[in-house]
Amino acid sequence: MKNSLFLVIFLLTLLSSCKKELPKELENPMFVRTWYDTVQGMPFRARLNIKEDKTFEYISGACQSSSKSNGSWKIKNDTITLKSVKPKGCLFQNRFGVYCIKIGDKSYFENNKTIKGCEPSGRESDYEIFENEKFIIRNDTLIHINQAKNECGQIRVAFSTKEKVRRSVSK
């Protein structure tokens, strides 16, 4: 009887001293997924992958150009904020969102390089800068809250959970 009681106490002590670390719940799991652009026309495509580990990856492209970004995110109330990490290498930096560049304005490209005076080359020479860019979810749409003055009209950046389908043109 003493041995049984000793064994029960020993097992209870052993089990109570082992704290199993439970996984932390995501702050807002509806943000965590792959999002696809909805606003820009074909052949432009963009994909925003918001990951559980509080990081994101962004890839966009059209015809002969493409851009990328990656960084971290945080949530406050119903808003997610994305911030890019500083890119490495010689790249053009484009601020994420809707911005107009005047035709013939070469200063924009010269002043927005990761390394002053370098010459970016190749298809993937553009890096999108997410500088505390804020998004909210309405229904199944991730909507960018444009913080800068939009000089290009009423264009809004939005992402959907479904990728655009390219329709074939029938003759």
N, C-alpha and C positions, 0 to 999 in steps of 0.2 A: 504494500500500500504506500509506503514511504517513497519507494522508487517511482511509482506511478505519479504521485503528487509532485515529486521532484521533476519528472519528465514534462508534465503539463506546465509547471512554472517556467522551466527552461525554454520550452517552445514558445510560450506567450511572451517571454522576455525577448527572445530572438526575433519573433515576428514584429513586436512593437518597436524594436530598435531600427528596423529596416524601413525607412521612409521612402516610398516609391514616389519619384518625381512625376507628377501628372503633367501632361502637355498643357501649356497655356492656351487659352482660347484666343482666337484671332479677335482683334478689336472690332472689325466689321468684315466678315467673310464675303459679303457680296461684292466688294471691290476686287478680291483676289480671283483673277481669271485672265484669260486672253481677250482683249478688246480689239475690234476692227473699226477703221475709220468709216464714216458714213457720209461726210459732207463733200469731200474733195471728189472731183470727177475722174472717170477712167482716163488714162491707164494708171493713175496714182493709186497706190495702196499703202496703208500703214497698219502696223500691228503694235499694240501696247500690251506687254505681258507683265501683270502685277503679281508678284510672287509672295508666298506665305512668309518667307524669310525677311520681309520688309525691304526687298529690292525690286527694281523694275528694269525691263529692257524695252527699248523702242526701236523699231525698224520701219523705214518708209522708202518708197522709191517710185520712179516713173521713167519709162523709156531708158535713157542713158545715165540717169543719176540716182543716187540713193543716199540715205543718211541713217544714222543710228544714234543711240544714246543709252546710257544706263546710270543707275543711281539708287537712291533710297526713297522711302515714302514714310509718311506718318499720317495718322487720322486724328481729327479733332471734330467732335460732334458728327455731322453728316458730310464732312468734307475731307477728301484725301489730298495731300500736298506732295508733289514729286520734286525732287532736287537731284540734278545730274552730278556725277563725279567729274572732276577735271579730266578732259581727254588727254591722251598721250600722242605725241607725234605731231606732224604738220597737217592741220586740218582747217577747213573753213568752219566757223562756229555760227550757227543760226539759232536765234532765240525761238523757242517753240511758240506756236500760236499763229495768228494772222497778222502779217506785216507786209506792207507794200514797199517795194524798192523802185525808185524812179528809173525809167529807161535811161541807160547811159551812165548811171551813177556807179562808177568804178571804185569810189572811195569806200562804199559799203563792204565790198569784197576784200579790199586791202586792209581795212581797219578791223575786220572780224576773222583774223587768223589766230590759231593757237600760239604760233611763234611768229613774231614780227619779221616780215621780209621773207618768210619761207614760201615755197611754191607747192601747194597741195596738188596731188595728182591721183588719178584713178577714179573708178566708179564710186568708191566709198570714201570720198575726201570731205564729206560734210558730216558735222556733228551737231545734233539738236541740243540746245541748252534748255533744260527745264530748271528755271530759276524760281523755286517755290511756286510752281504752277499748281493751281487749285482746280479740283474737279468735284462735281456732285453727281449723284445718280438720280435719275427720274425714270420710272418704269424700268426698262431694260437698257437705258442709254446713259453713258458716261459723258457728261457735258463739261467742257472746259470753261472756266470762269476767266475770261480774258481780262487781265489786269491793266494792260496798256491800251492807249487810245487806238481804236481800229479805224484806220484811214482807208480801208478797202471796201467799205460798205458793210452790210449786215451779215457777213459770213461768220459762222460759229463753228468751232471745232467740236465734234461729237464722235463718240465711239459706240459700237453696238456689240452684242455678244455673238452676232452672226456676221460672217464675212460677206462682202458684196459679191453678187454673182454676175459674171460677165456674160452678157447676152450676145448670141451670134446674130449677125445681120443676114437675113435671108434675101436671096436675089430673085 
